[in-house]
Amino acid sequence: MRLLLTNDDGYHAEGIQTLRKVLGRDHQVYVCAPLSQQSGTSHAISLFQPLEFCQMEETCYAVDGTPADCVKVALIHFFREVQFDLVVSGINHGPNMGEDIFYSGTVAGAREAALNGLPAVALSINEWENPCYFQEAAELFAGLLACFDHEILQTGLLLNINFPHTSTYRGIRVTHLGKRVYRDTVSVSHKEKVSYVTIEGEWPRFIPEDGTDMSLVEAGYVSITPLAIERQDKRFLSHVEKILKKYEKRACISG
C-alpha cells in the first residue's frame, strides 16, 4: 500500500518514527508532519500565511503548521501525483477517546484525509508519560493493516484506534465513544501590566460504561471506533423547522 503518515506530536516524535519504520517493511511510506508539537490544535488550518517546511528525506517533509495543514499540503502539493491507499495519523503520545476527538490534532489529521476522499486511521496510546509502548502498538497495527481489503479502504472510512499502556493486549474490540470527565480550571496572572488567563486542569477521567473506548482500553483491550464526518443532528430538525414557522408567522404579522 501507499501510506501517508502524519501526527500532532511533531515529525521527530517517537510514535510516528516507530510507525514509519514498522510500516515501511511492507508498504510505501510517505511522511508529512508538523515541525513542532501541535497537540490540541484540533482541525485548525493556517490560511493566508507562509508555512516554513523542510524536506527531511525524499518522501518526508516537516511543515511548521497543524496536522490538517500537513495533510492538505501533502495531498495538494508535495505528493500530488501519489495515489494514497490510506492516511495514518499517529502514533500519538496520549489517548484520544470520547470528547478528546474534538480537540485532538491526531484525529484531525485523519479527518482531513477523510474530507479529501481518502480512508484514514488515527492511532493513540493511553499514556502521557514515558515509557510508551510504540513498537508494540505499531506491530499490532501492521498486522491489522494486512487484513484491510478494498471493502474497507473506501472514501469515508475514519477509524480511531487507541492502545492500552501495556506491552501485551487482551484483544481488540470495536467500541463507541465514551464520556470524558474534564475538571478544567482557569488561573489569572499579571506581568508587566499585561493580564493573562491560563486553562489548566486535573488528569481527565471517564464514566465507566460497557462497550466504550475508555472502558475497554482501561481493561487492556485495543479499541477501534469508527467515526463519521456527518455531524448534522437530525434529532432537532423538526424543532428547528417549528421555530422557523413561528418566526415566519410573526414576521408576516409584524409586516
C-alpha positions in Angstrom: 0.0 0.0 0.0 0.9 3.6 -0.4 0.6 5.3 3.0 0.8 8.9 4.1 1.8 9.4 7.8 1.2 12.5 9.9 0.8 13.3 13.6 0.4 16.1 16.1 3.5 15.4 18.3 5.9 16.6 15.6 8.0 15.0 12.9 10.7 13.8 15.2 8.3 12.2 17.8 9.0 8.6 18.6 5.5 7.5 17.8 5.5 8.5 14.1 9.1 7.4 13.5 8.4 4.0 15.0 5.3 3.6 12.9 7.3 4.7 9.8 9.9 2.0 10.3 7.4 -0.8 11.0 5.1 0.0 8.2 8.0 0.7 5.8 8.8 -3.0 5.8 5.8 -3.9 3.7 4.5 -0.6 2.4 5.5 2.6 0.5 5.5 5.2 3.3 5.4 9.0 2.9 5.5 11.4 5.7 4.3 15.0 6.2 4.2 16.0 9.8 4.4 19.2 11.9 7.8 20.7 12.7 6.9 21.0 16.3 4.3 19.9 18.9 0.7 20.6 17.8 -1.4 18.7 20.4 -4.8 20.2 21.0 -4.9 22.1 17.8 -8.0 20.2 16.6 -8.8 20.9 12.9 -7.2 24.3 12.7 -5.7 25.3 9.3 -3.3 28.1 8.7 -4.8 30.2 5.9 -3.0 33.0 4.1 0.3 32.7 6.0 3.6 31.2 4.7 4.5 28.0 6.5 8.1 27.0 6.8 8.9 23.5 5.7 11.9 21.2 5.5 12.4 18.2 3.2 13.9 15.7 5.6 14.2 12.9 3.0 13.0 12.2 -0.5 9.5 11.2 0.7 9.4 13.0 4.1 8.5 16.6 4.9 8.1 18.6 8.1 5.8 21.7 8.0 5.5 24.4 10.5 1.8 24.0 10.7 -1.1 21.9 12.2 -1.8 18.2 11.3 -4.6 19.4 9.0 -2.1 21.7 7.3 0.3 18.9 6.8 -2.2 16.5 5.2 -3.6 19.3 3.0 -0.2 20.4 1.6 0.9 16.8 1.2 -2.1 15.8 -0.9 -2.3 19.0 -2.9 1.4 19.7 -3.4 4.2 17.6 -2.0 2.8 14.2 -3.1 0.1 15.4 -5.5 1.0 12.6 -8.0 0.8 9.8 -5.4 -2.5 7.8 -5.2 -2.6 7.0 -1.5 -4.4 4.0 -0.2 -4.6 5.2 3.4 -3.6 8.1 5.6 -2.4 7.2 9.1 -2.2 9.8 11.9 -0.1 9.0 15.0 1.0 7.1 17.0 0.0 9.8 19.5 1.7 10.1 22.9 -1.6 10.2 24.9 -5.1 8.9 24.4 -7.8 10.3 22.1 -11.1 8.9 23.3 -14.5 10.3 24.0 -14.7 14.1 23.7 -11.0 14.1 23.1 -11.6 13.6 19.4 -12.9 17.2 19.1 -9.7 18.7 20.5 -7.3 16.2 19.0 -4.8 17.2 16.3 -4.2 13.5 15.8 -7.8 12.7 14.9 -8.0 15.9 12.9 -5.1 14.8 10.7 -7.0 11.6 9.8 -10.3 13.6 9.5 -8.7 16.0 7.0 -7.7 13.0 4.8 -11.3 11.7 5.1 -12.6 15.1 4.0 -10.4 14.8 0.9 -11.9 11.4 0.0 -9.2 9.1 1.5 -9.7 6.4 4.1 -7.9 7.3 7.3 -6.9 6.0 10.7 -5.9 7.8 13.9 -3.6 5.9 16.4 -3.0 6.8 20.0 -1.6 5.2 23.2 -3.4 5.7 26.6 -0.4 7.2 28.3 1.0 10.8 28.7 4.3 9.8 30.4 7.2 7.5 29.5 7.8 4.8 28.5 5.2 4.4 25.8 5.0 1.1 24.0 5.1 2.4 20.5 6.8 -0.6 19.0 4.1 -3.0 20.2 1.3 -0.7 19.0 3.0 -0.3 15.6 3.4 -4.0 15.2 -0.2 -4.7 16.1 -1.4 -2.1 13.6 0.8 -3.5 10.9 -0.8 -6.9 11.4 -4.3 -5.3 11.4 -3.4 -3.4 8.2 -2.5 -6.6 6.5 -6.2 -7.6 6.9 -7.6 -4.5 5.3 -9.2 -5.0 1.9 -10.9 -2.9 -0.8 -14.2 -3.3 1.1 -13.0 -1.2 4.0 -10.5 1.0 2.1 -13.2 3.3 0.9 -14.0 7.0 0.9 -15.4 8.0 4.3 -13.5 5.4 6.4 -12.3 7.1 9.6 -11.1 4.8 12.4 -10.0 6.0 15.8 -7.7 3.3 17.4 -6.5 3.5 21.0 -3.9 1.2 22.6 -3.6 0.4 26.3 -0.4 1.4 28.0 1.0 -2.1 28.1 3.2 -4.4 26.0 0.6 -7.1 25.8 -3.1 -6.7 24.9 -6.1 -8.8 25.9 -7.6 -8.4 22.5 -9.2 -6.0 20.1 -12.7 -4.6 20.4 -15.0 -2.4 18.2 -16.2 0.3 20.5 -18.2 3.5 20.7 -17.1 6.8 22.2 -17.2 7.1 25.9 -17.9 10.1 28.2 -14.8 12.0 29.3 -14.9 14.0 32.5 -12.8 17.2 32.4 -12.0 19.2 35.5 -10.7 22.3 34.0 -9.7 25.4 35.9 -8.7 28.9 34.8 -5.9 30.9 36.6 -5.3 34.6 36.2 -1.9 36.3 36.4 -0.5 39.7 35.7 3.0 40.6 34.5 4.3 44.0 33.4 0.8 45.5 33.1 -0.3 42.6 30.9 -3.1 40.2 32.2 -3.2 36.5 31.3 -5.6 33.6 31.7 -4.3 30.1 31.7 -6.5 27.0 31.2 -5.4 24.2 33.4 -7.0 21.1 34.9 -6.7 17.7 36.5 -6.0 14.5 34.7 -9.3 13.7 32.8 -11.3 10.8 34.0 -14.2 8.9 32.4 -17.6 7.4 33.1 -17.4 3.6 33.1 -19.8 2.2 30.5 -19.9 -1.1 28.7 -18.6 -1.1 25.2 -16.9 2.3 25.3 -13.4 3.1 24.1 -12.3 4.2 27.5 -13.7 1.3 29.5 -12.2 -1.3 27.2 -8.8 0.4 26.8 -8.7 0.6 30.6 -9.4 -3.1 30.7 -6.4 -3.8 28.5 -8.1 -4.1 25.0 -7.2 -2.2 21.8 -10.2 0.0 20.9 -11.4 0.6 17.3 -14.1 3.2 17.0 -15.5 4.0 13.6 -16.1 7.8 13.3 -18.3 9.7 10.9 -17.8 13.0 9.1 -21.5 13.7 9.1 -22.3 16.0 12.1 -25.9 17.0 11.4 -28.1 16.3 14.4 -31.3 15.0 12.9 -33.0 14.9 16.3 -33.6 18.6 16.3 -34.6 19.1 12.6 -38.3 19.1 13.4 -37.8 21.5 16.3 -35.8 24.0 14.2 -38.4 23.8 11.5 -41.1 24.6 14.1 -39.2 27.6 15.3 -38.8 28.8 11.7 -42.5 28.5 11.0 -43.2 30.6 14.2 -40.7 33.2 13.1 -42.2 33.4 9.6 -45.7 33.8 11.1 -44.5 36.6 13.5 -42.6 38.3 10.6 -45.8 38.3 8.5 -47.9 39.7 11.3 -45.3 42.4 12.0 -45.2 43.4 8.3 
